[in-house]
Protein backbone atom coordinates (compact mmCIF):
# COMPACT_ATOMS: atom_id res chain seq x y z
CA UNK A 1 0.00 0.00 0.00
CA UNK A 2 1.43 3.35 -1.05
CA UNK A 3 2.20 5.75 1.78
CA UNK A 4 0.16 8.95 1.74
CA UNK A 5 2.20 12.16 1.47
CA UNK A 6 0.27 14.35 3.90
CA UNK A 7 2.66 17.25 3.43
CA UNK A 8 1.81 17.30 -0.27
CA UNK A 9 -1.91 17.12 0.50
CA UNK A 10 -1.52 20.22 2.65
CA UNK A 11 0.48 22.02 -0.05
CA UNK A 12 -2.24 21.20 -2.59
CA UNK A 13 -4.97 22.48 -0.26
CA UNK A 14 -3.11 25.75 0.38
CA UNK A 15 -2.59 26.23 -3.37
CA UNK A 16 -6.30 25.62 -3.91
CA UNK A 17 -7.21 28.22 -1.29
CA UNK A 18 -4.73 30.73 -2.70
CA UNK A 19 -6.34 30.34 -6.11
CA UNK A 20 -9.83 30.82 -4.72
CA UNK A 21 -8.98 33.95 -2.76
CA UNK A 22 -10.86 32.54 0.23
CA UNK A 23 -9.60 32.52 3.81
CA UNK A 24 -11.61 29.86 5.63
CA UNK A 25 -11.80 29.38 9.37
CA UNK A 26 -9.61 26.78 11.05
CA UNK A 27 -9.69 25.37 14.56
CA UNK A 28 -6.08 24.44 15.33
CA UNK A 29 -5.52 22.13 18.27
CA UNK A 30 -2.31 23.24 19.98
CA UNK A 31 -0.23 21.06 22.28
CA UNK A 32 2.42 23.67 23.17
CA UNK A 33 4.09 26.87 21.99
CA UNK A 34 7.13 25.32 20.21
CA UNK A 35 4.97 23.03 18.07
CA UNK A 36 2.61 25.93 17.34
CA UNK A 37 5.33 28.37 16.25
CA UNK A 38 6.08 27.14 12.73
CA UNK A 39 2.51 25.88 12.29
CA UNK A 40 1.09 29.34 12.96
CA UNK A 41 3.69 31.00 10.76
CA UNK A 42 2.88 28.54 7.97
CA UNK A 43 -0.92 28.68 8.17
CA UNK A 44 -1.83 32.17 9.37
CA UNK A 45 -1.80 33.67 5.87
CA UNK A 46 -4.26 31.07 4.62
CA UNK A 47 -6.79 30.71 7.45
CA UNK A 48 -8.62 32.62 10.13
CA UNK A 49 -7.28 30.55 13.02
CA UNK A 50 -8.72 29.79 16.42
CA UNK A 51 -6.25 28.01 18.70
CA UNK A 52 -7.65 25.26 20.87
CA UNK A 53 -5.65 24.24 23.95
CA UNK A 54 -7.15 20.92 25.01
CA UNK A 55 -4.57 18.65 26.63
CA UNK A 56 -5.80 16.59 29.60
CA UNK A 57 -2.63 14.49 29.28
CA UNK A 58 -0.41 17.29 30.60
CA UNK A 59 0.60 16.93 34.25
CA UNK A 60 1.11 18.41 36.77
CA UNK A 61 -1.17 21.45 36.75
CA UNK A 62 1.81 23.81 36.95
CA UNK A 63 3.16 22.34 33.72
CA UNK A 64 -0.25 22.69 32.07
CA UNK A 65 -0.51 26.34 33.11
CA UNK A 66 3.02 27.17 32.01
CA UNK A 67 2.60 25.62 28.55
CA UNK A 68 -0.62 27.57 28.10
CA UNK A 69 1.03 30.82 29.21
CA UNK A 70 3.88 30.23 26.74
CA UNK A 71 1.36 29.67 23.95
CA UNK A 72 -0.37 32.95 24.79
CA UNK A 73 2.97 34.76 24.91
CA UNK A 74 3.96 33.33 21.52
CA UNK A 75 0.75 34.54 19.85
CA UNK A 76 1.26 37.99 21.37
CA UNK A 77 4.91 38.24 20.35
CA UNK A 78 4.19 36.99 16.84
CA UNK A 79 1.59 39.80 16.67
CA UNK A 80 -1.14 37.44 15.51
CA UNK A 81 -4.80 38.33 15.85
CA UNK A 82 -5.79 34.87 17.04
CA UNK A 83 -8.27 33.81 19.69
CA UNK A 84 -7.26 31.03 22.10
CA UNK A 85 -9.88 28.71 23.54
CA UNK A 86 -8.64 26.75 26.52
CA UNK A 87 -10.16 23.74 28.21
CA UNK A 88 -9.60 23.82 31.99
CA UNK A 89 -7.09 21.55 33.62
CA UNK A 90 -8.74 18.17 34.10
CA UNK A 91 -6.50 15.08 33.84
CA UNK A 92 -9.30 12.60 34.67
CA UNK A 93 -10.20 11.74 31.04
CA UNK A 94 -6.57 10.99 30.27
CA UNK A 95 -6.04 8.71 33.26
CA UNK A 96 -9.26 6.88 32.40
CA UNK A 97 -8.17 6.12 28.85
CA UNK A 98 -4.63 5.23 30.01
CA UNK A 99 -5.79 2.49 32.42
CA UNK A 100 -3.93 -0.73 31.72
CA UNK A 101 -1.66 1.01 29.22
CA UNK A 102 0.65 2.78 31.64
CA UNK A 103 3.79 0.80 30.74
CA UNK A 104 3.50 1.14 26.97
CA UNK A 105 6.12 3.22 25.11
CA UNK A 106 5.37 6.46 23.31
CA UNK A 107 3.54 5.98 19.97
CA UNK A 108 1.78 2.93 21.45
CA UNK A 109 -1.91 2.39 22.18
CA UNK A 110 -1.96 4.85 25.10
CA UNK A 111 -0.68 7.64 22.83
CA UNK A 112 -3.15 6.73 20.11
CA UNK A 113 -6.06 6.89 22.54
CA UNK A 114 -4.81 10.21 23.92
CA UNK A 115 -4.45 11.75 20.46
CA UNK A 116 -7.82 10.34 19.42
CA UNK A 117 -9.50 11.91 22.45
CA UNK A 118 -7.99 15.33 21.76
CA UNK A 119 -8.95 15.18 18.07
CA UNK A 120 -12.53 14.24 19.03
CA UNK A 121 -12.63 17.27 21.32
CA UNK A 122 -11.18 19.48 18.58
CA UNK A 123 -13.66 18.23 15.99
CA UNK A 124 -16.56 18.78 18.36
CA UNK A 125 -15.38 22.31 19.17
CA UNK A 126 -14.89 23.09 15.46
CA UNK A 127 -18.45 21.98 14.77
CA UNK A 128 -19.76 24.02 17.69
CA UNK A 129 -18.00 27.14 16.37
CA UNK A 130 -18.98 26.52 12.74
CA UNK A 131 -15.37 26.29 11.53
CA UNK A 132 -14.57 25.22 7.99
CA UNK A 133 -11.63 23.01 9.01
CA UNK A 134 -9.88 21.58 12.05
CA UNK A 135 -6.41 20.09 12.53
CA UNK A 136 -3.63 19.73 15.11
CA UNK A 137 -0.04 20.88 15.58
CA UNK A 138 0.93 17.33 16.62
CA UNK A 139 2.17 16.31 13.16
CA UNK A 140 5.20 18.56 13.55
CA UNK A 141 6.67 16.22 16.16
CA UNK A 142 9.11 13.54 14.95
CA UNK A 143 8.01 11.50 17.98
CA UNK A 144 4.39 11.23 16.83
CA UNK A 145 2.85 8.91 14.22
CA UNK A 146 1.84 11.31 11.47
CA UNK A 147 -0.12 8.68 9.53
CA UNK A 148 -2.19 7.71 12.57
CA UNK A 149 -2.93 11.34 13.42
CA UNK A 150 -4.21 12.08 9.93
CA UNK A 151 -6.22 8.88 9.66
CA UNK A 152 -7.76 9.57 13.06
CA UNK A 153 -8.55 13.16 12.05
CA UNK A 154 -10.31 11.89 8.93
CA UNK A 155 -12.46 9.53 11.01
CA UNK A 156 -13.35 12.30 13.46
CA UNK A 157 -14.28 14.51 10.50
CA UNK A 158 -16.93 12.00 9.42
CA UNK A 159 -18.52 12.14 12.86
CA UNK A 160 -18.34 15.89 13.49
CA UNK A 161 -19.12 17.09 9.97
CA UNK A 162 -16.13 19.45 9.74
CA UNK A 163 -13.37 18.96 7.15
CA UNK A 164 -10.07 17.78 8.58
CA UNK A 165 -6.99 19.58 7.26
CA UNK A 166 -4.41 16.91 6.46
CA UNK A 167 -0.88 17.87 7.40
CA UNK A 168 2.70 16.92 8.02
CA UNK A 169 4.14 20.08 9.50
CA UNK A 170 7.62 18.53 9.60
CA UNK A 171 7.81 19.09 5.82
CA UNK A 172 9.58 22.18 4.45
CA UNK A 173 11.98 21.90 7.42
CA UNK A 174 9.04 22.63 9.72
CA UNK A 175 10.52 20.96 12.78
CA UNK A 176 13.83 22.76 12.22
CA UNK A 177 11.96 26.05 11.85
CA UNK A 178 10.11 25.41 15.11
CA UNK A 179 13.47 25.11 16.87
CA UNK A 180 14.64 28.39 15.29
CA UNK A 181 11.45 30.17 16.35
CA UNK A 182 11.71 28.69 19.84
CA UNK A 183 15.15 30.28 20.14
CA UNK A 184 13.91 33.57 18.69
CA UNK A 185 11.07 33.84 21.20
CA UNK A 186 12.93 32.08 24.02
CA UNK A 187 10.20 29.46 24.32
CA UNK A 188 10.15 26.73 26.91
CA UNK A 189 10.88 23.46 25.08
CA UNK A 190 9.75 20.59 27.27
CA UNK A 191 11.54 17.23 27.09
CA UNK A 192 8.39 15.10 27.38
CA UNK A 193 5.03 15.13 25.63
CA UNK A 194 3.12 16.04 28.76
CA UNK A 195 1.87 12.92 30.52
CA UNK A 196 3.36 11.41 33.66
CA UNK A 197 4.37 8.29 31.75
CA UNK A 198 6.35 10.15 29.10
CA UNK A 199 7.98 12.22 31.84
CA UNK A 200 8.98 9.03 33.64
CA UNK A 201 10.62 7.75 30.47
CA UNK A 202 12.35 11.10 29.89
CA UNK A 203 13.70 11.11 33.44
CA UNK A 204 15.16 7.65 32.86
N, C-alpha and C positions, 0 to 999 in steps of 0.2 A: 504493500500500500504506500502510495507516494505521500511524503510528508508535506503538510500544508505550510506555506511560507506566509505566516501571519503578518510579518513586517511588510511584505509586498501588498497584502490585502489592505493594510492601513494606508500605504502610499497611494493605492488605487482609489480608495475612498476619499482621501484628501484632495487628489487631483479632480475627482468628480465634483466635490463641493466647490473647489476653486473655479471650475468651469461654470457652475450654476450661479455663482455669486451669492449663494445662501450661507448663512452662519447659524446652523441649528444649535439647539440646546443640548448640553451633555452633562450628565451626572457622573463625576469622576470619583470613584472610591479611592481614598488616599490612606496608605498605611503609615507614612512618615514623611518628613520634609525632604530628606535626601532623594528618596524615590520619586517624589513629586516634582523636584526641581526641573530636570530635563523634560519630564512629561508635560508640565505646564508651559515651558518655553516652546515645546514642539507643537502643542495643540491650541494654545490660546488665540492664535491668529485665525483659527478655523472654526472654533466653537464658542458659544456663550457657556462658560463652565460654572457649574456648582460643585464645590468640593464636598465630599461626604466622608467624615471621619467616623467609621464604625469598625471598631477593633476590640471585641471582648476578649481576645486572646492576650492582649497586652497586660502584663503584671510586673510589679505592683502598681497601685494607683498613682504613685509619684511618677513612675515611668510613663504611664498613660498621659498624665497631665503635662509632663515635660515634652513629649513628642507632639502633643496637640499645640502647645505654646510655640514650639519651633515651626510647625506648619503655618501658624498664623503669622509669625514673624517673617517667614519666607515670602508669603503672599504680599505682605506689606512692603518688604524691601525690594521685591520684584516689581512693585507698583502696578499690581494687577487688580482690576476691579472684579473681584471674585467673592461670592458669598460662600461661607463655610458652614455646613450643617454638621453638628456633632451629636452623636449618641452618647448618653451619659455612661460613666464607668460602671460596668456590670459584667463581671467575669463568669457569672453563673452559666450562661448558655455555652461558653467554651468548655468549662469543666464537665458539663453534662455530655457534650459530644465527644470529649476526650476519654471518657471512662473506658477502661480496658485497653486503651491505646497509648498509655503513658510512656512505654518503653520504646516505642517505634522511632526510627530516625526521621529527620526532616525529609520532606517529599513523600512520606508514607501516607497511610490511610488517615491518620490524625490530621495531617496538614491538608489533605484533600477535603476532609469534612469541614475544617475551619475555613478554608477558602470558599467552599460551597455555601456555607452559612452566610459569609460576608457578601458574596455575590447575590444571594437571595435577598438580603436586606437592601442592597444597592438597587436591585431591579425593582423591588417593591417601592422604594423611595422615589425612583425615577418615574414610575407609573403614577404615584401620588402627586408628583409635581408637574406631570405632563411633559416630561423631557422627551426629546427626539431619540436620544441615545444614552446608553450607560456603558461604563467600562471601569477598569481598575489600573492603578499604577503598578500592581504586583508583577507584571510581565517584564519589568526592567531588571528584576533581580536574577542573577545567574544561579541562585540557589532554589528558584521556584520552577515548577514544571509548566512551561509556557503553553504547551499543547493542552494539558489538562485544564488550565485556567480558561483558555478560549473555548474549549468544548463545553465546559461547565457554564460559561457565560451564554453560549448559544442555547443551552437547555433552559436556563433561567429566562432568557428572552421569550421563549415559547410560552412560558407560564405567565409572565408579567405583561406581555404585549408591547414591550419597548425594545427597539433594535439594539443589539449588542455591538459595540465597536470593537472589531477584532484588532489585536495589537501584538507587537513584540517590540517594546520600547528599548530593548538592547540594541536593535539595529541602528545604523547610522552613528555608531559609537555612542549610543545613548547612555550606557552604563558609565563609560569613561567621562562623558559630559556631566553626568550627575556627580561624579567625584570632583570635577573641576568647579562646578557650581557650589558644591558643599564647602570647598575651600574658600571660594569667593565670598560666600555669605556666612562663613564660620559656623556651619551647621553641625549639630550633634549627630554623629554617625554611630549608631548602636552596633554592637557586635553580635546581636541575636535578634531573631525575628520579632520576639515580643513575649512569647509564652514562657512559663516557668520551665518547661521541658527543654526548649531550645537554649534557654539561659544555662541550664544545668550542663548541657553538652558543650556550650561555649566555655564555661568555667573549667571544664575538664581539659 
